[in-house]
């Protein structure tokens, strides 16, 4: 039992290009974020559609400005 040294004829395995390594790490991080965002959700497309619809409605309300005469109008019948 001793130390294991690489054979003299063997070269070290080539290390990946730093740019390639960075790209792979970024891709893995994005994939983990997508998986974490959809964890526990059965229908991801439906949730995304509802979120977009809600954002659109909020944006429409924000751009329309305040309602005339100070707010809600109540009617009694």
C-alpha positions in Angstrom: 0.0 0.0 0.0 1.6 3.1 -1.2 0.9 6.3 -3.0 -0.5 6.0 -6.5 1.3 8.0 -9.1 0.2 8.4 -12.7 2.3 6.5 -15.2 5.0 8.5 -16.9 3.4 8.0 -20.3 0.0 9.3 -19.2 -0.8 12.9 -19.5 -3.2 14.8 -17.2 -6.8 14.8 -18.5 -7.4 18.1 -20.3 -9.2 20.7 -18.2 -12.2 22.4 -19.9 -11.8 25.9 -21.4 -12.7 28.5 -18.7 -15.3 30.0 -21.1 -16.9 26.6 -21.7 -16.8 25.8 -18.0 -18.5 29.2 -17.2 -21.2 28.6 -19.9 -22.0 25.1 -18.4 -22.2 26.5 -14.9 -24.5 29.3 -16.0 -26.7 26.8 -17.9 -26.9 24.5 -14.8 -27.8 27.4 -12.6 -30.6 28.5 -14.9 -31.9 24.9 -15.1 -31.9 24.7 -11.2 -33.8 28.0 -11.0 -36.5 26.7 -13.5 -36.8 23.5 -11.6 -37.1 25.2 -8.2 -39.7 27.7 -9.6 -41.9 24.8 -10.8 -41.4 22.5 -7.8 -44.8 21.3 -6.6 -46.7 22.8 -9.6 -48.5 20.2 -11.8 -49.4 22.6 -14.6 -46.6 25.0 -15.1 -48.0 26.6 -18.3 -51.3 27.4 -16.6 -49.5 29.1 -13.7 -47.4 31.1 -16.1 -50.4 32.2 -18.0 -52.3 33.3 -14.9 -49.2 35.3 -13.7 -48.9 37.0 -17.1 -52.6 37.9 -17.1 -52.3 39.3 -13.5 -49.3 41.4 -14.5 -51.1 42.7 -17.6 -54.1 43.7 -15.5 -51.9 45.4 -12.9 -50.1 47.3 -15.6 -53.4 48.3 -17.2 -54.7 49.6 -13.9 -51.4 51.5 -13.2 -51.4 53.2 -16.7 -55.1 54.1 -16.5 -54.6 56.5 -13.6 -56.8 57.1 -10.7 -60.6 56.7 -11.1 -62.6 59.9 -11.4 -64.1 61.5 -8.4 -62.0 59.8 -5.8 -62.6 56.1 -6.1 -65.4 53.5 -6.1 -68.9 54.4 -6.9 -71.6 52.7 -4.8 -75.1 52.1 -5.9 -78.0 51.0 -3.7 -80.9 49.2 -5.2 
